[in-house]
């Protein structure tokens, strides 16, 4: 997990998943602390992995599981 700003204060933060191919996934959920945002990022990551598994089970030919893909970085950003 990395924080994109050195400033600390009363601003809200949110989690962004950054994949190696440049894709970014984020929700509109805002949190008061980095820890809350990081926990939510882990939930988002779990949901992405579960979704990939479900798609693979429904049609393995179209949705292969890529075990070589590394998990994305969870980045906490100020909003």
C-alpha atoms as a printed R data frame, in Angstrom:
   type eleno elety resid chain resno       x       y       z
1  ATOM     1    CA   UNK     A     1   0.000   0.000   0.000
2  ATOM     2    CA   UNK     A     2   1.284   3.433  -0.865
3  ATOM     3    CA   UNK     A     3  -0.036   6.877  -0.051
4  ATOM     4    CA   UNK     A     4   0.020   9.354  -2.902
5  ATOM     5    CA   UNK     A     5   0.334  12.510  -0.818
6  ATOM     6    CA   UNK     A     6   2.565  13.549   2.069
7  ATOM     7    CA   UNK     A     7  -0.082  15.817   3.497
8  ATOM     8    CA   UNK     A     8  -2.067  14.613   6.468
9  ATOM     9    CA   UNK     A     9  -5.149  16.289   7.752
10 ATOM    10    CA   UNK     A    10  -8.900  16.138   7.761
11 ATOM    11    CA   UNK     A    11  -9.315  15.019   4.163
12 ATOM    12    CA   UNK     A    12 -10.941  11.763   3.173
13 ATOM    13    CA   UNK     A    13  -9.073   8.927   1.486
14 ATOM    14    CA   UNK     A    14 -10.074   6.050  -0.777
15 ATOM    15    CA   UNK     A    15  -8.498   2.888  -2.141
16 ATOM    16    CA   UNK     A    16  -7.480   2.359  -5.763
17 ATOM    17    CA   UNK     A    17  -6.318  -0.964  -7.230
18 ATOM    18    CA   UNK     A    18  -3.530  -0.428  -9.773
19 ATOM    19    CA   UNK     A    19  -2.809  -3.391 -12.044
20 ATOM    20    CA   UNK     A    20   0.487  -4.024 -13.825
21 ATOM    21    CA   UNK     A    21  -1.104  -3.351 -17.235
22 ATOM    22    CA   UNK     A    22  -2.028   0.203 -16.159
23 ATOM    23    CA   UNK     A    23  -5.678  -0.499 -15.407
24 ATOM    24    CA   UNK     A    24  -7.073   1.158 -12.283
25 ATOM    25    CA   UNK     A    25 -10.156   0.106 -10.329
26 ATOM    26    CA   UNK     A    26 -11.726   2.357  -7.726
27 ATOM    27    CA   UNK     A    27 -15.009   2.782  -5.893
28 ATOM    28    CA   UNK     A    28 -16.596   5.937  -4.548
29 ATOM    29    CA   UNK     A    29 -16.199   4.784  -0.928
30 ATOM    30    CA   UNK     A    30 -14.409   7.369   1.224
31 ATOM    31    CA   UNK     A    31 -12.729   6.788   4.564
32 ATOM    32    CA   UNK     A    32 -11.271   8.886   7.350
33 ATOM    33    CA   UNK     A    33  -8.112   6.804   7.837
34 ATOM    34    CA   UNK     A    34  -5.573   5.048   5.645
35 ATOM    35    CA   UNK     A    35  -6.156   1.802   7.537
36 ATOM    36    CA   UNK     A    36  -9.865   1.791   6.688
37 ATOM    37    CA   UNK     A    37  -9.117   2.502   3.040
38 ATOM    38    CA   UNK     A    38  -6.473  -0.237   2.911
39 ATOM    39    CA   UNK     A    39  -8.887  -2.766   4.434
40 ATOM    40    CA   UNK     A    40 -11.464  -1.819   1.826
41 ATOM    41    CA   UNK     A    41  -8.805  -2.217  -0.865
42 ATOM    42    CA   UNK     A    42  -8.254  -5.780   0.336
43 ATOM    43    CA   UNK     A    43 -12.012  -6.400   0.059
44 ATOM    44    CA   UNK     A    44 -11.966  -5.001  -3.487
45 ATOM    45    CA   UNK     A    45  -9.059  -7.298  -4.358
46 ATOM    46    CA   UNK     A    46 -10.898 -10.303  -2.942
47 ATOM    47    CA   UNK     A    47 -13.991  -9.392  -4.973
48 ATOM    48    CA   UNK     A    48 -11.922  -9.118  -8.171
49 ATOM    49    CA   UNK     A    49 -10.376 -12.535  -7.563
50 ATOM    50    CA   UNK     A    50 -13.751 -14.100  -6.779
51 ATOM    51    CA   UNK     A    51 -15.268 -12.589  -9.916
52 ATOM    52    CA   UNK     A    52 -12.442 -13.996 -12.042
53 ATOM    53    CA   UNK     A    53 -12.992 -17.445 -10.544
54 ATOM    54    CA   UNK     A    54 -16.752 -17.315 -11.198
55 ATOM    55    CA   UNK     A    55 -16.215 -16.270 -14.817
56 ATOM    56    CA   UNK     A    56 -13.688 -19.074 -15.250
57 ATOM    57    CA   UNK     A    57 -16.128 -21.643 -13.837
58 ATOM    58    CA   UNK     A    58 -18.909 -20.431 -16.148
59 ATOM    59    CA   UNK     A    59 -16.784 -20.671 -19.299
60 ATOM    60    CA   UNK     A    60 -13.118 -21.675 -18.869
61 ATOM    61    CA   UNK     A    61 -12.392 -21.323 -22.585
62 ATOM    62    CA   UNK     A    62 -13.302 -17.636 -22.648
63 ATOM    63    CA   UNK     A    63 -12.087 -16.778 -19.139
64 ATOM    64    CA   UNK     A    64  -8.868 -18.616 -18.307
65 ATOM    65    CA   UNK     A    65  -7.393 -18.132 -14.853
66 ATOM    66    CA   UNK     A    66  -4.059 -16.372 -15.118
67 ATOM    67    CA   UNK     A    67  -2.006 -17.641 -12.202
68 ATOM    68    CA   UNK     A    68   0.961 -15.624 -13.484
69 ATOM    69    CA   UNK     A    69  -0.849 -12.316 -12.916
70 ATOM    70    CA   UNK     A    70   0.395 -10.529  -9.837
71 ATOM    71    CA   UNK     A    71  -2.091  -8.955  -7.492
72 ATOM    72    CA   UNK     A    72  -2.502  -5.230  -8.081
73 ATOM    73    CA   UNK     A    73  -1.107  -2.582  -5.778
74 ATOM    74    CA   UNK     A    74  -3.519  -1.046  -3.309
75 ATOM    75    CA   UNK     A    75  -2.948   2.708  -3.378
76 ATOM    76    CA   UNK     A    76  -4.587   5.068  -0.888
77 ATOM    77    CA   UNK     A    77  -5.345   8.491  -2.378
78 ATOM    78    CA   UNK     A    78  -6.715  11.669  -0.855
79 ATOM    79    CA   UNK     A    79 -10.048  12.888  -2.214
